[in-house]
Amino acid sequence: MRKDLNISKTYIFHILRKDDNMGQKLLLNLPENDLKKIDTLIKSGDYTTKSELIRFAIKQFLYSEERMKTFKEMTKKLQEQTRARGMTRKDIERDLRWVEEQSRKDMEDLLNSRKRASKSKK
């Protein structure tokens, strides 16, 4: 199982409990090319079994659908707030340019302070 991936505790619990019923079994027909890629991932140690990989892929898909729904809801809310405040596209673009410029300046200041610190150590 990949250790660097964020999988819900419930999912990990189900993988680790051998006696737990995982639910219904599914029969999948996959193209040969996809099967070769799956085998490569298993051989590389990213996943221990085909079932683990497929369960993970399905969960990622389902969670990405939920995230997309949340993103759309947030976008709609921000649009409504923007309209309610009477902000125009030009106002938003101006504010974004200011944030970009300020971020760039802050990053330059940080890099310059690190350069000065490293020179003073020498």
Residue pairs with C-beta under 8 A, 6 or more apart in sequence:
1 7
1 12
1 15
1 47
1 48
1 52
2 46
2 47
5 56
7 56
7 59
8 59
11 55
11 59
13 20
14 20
14 22
15 52
28 54
30 38
38 50
38 53
38 54
41 47
41 53
42 48
42 49
42 50
42 53
46 53
47 53
47 56
82 92
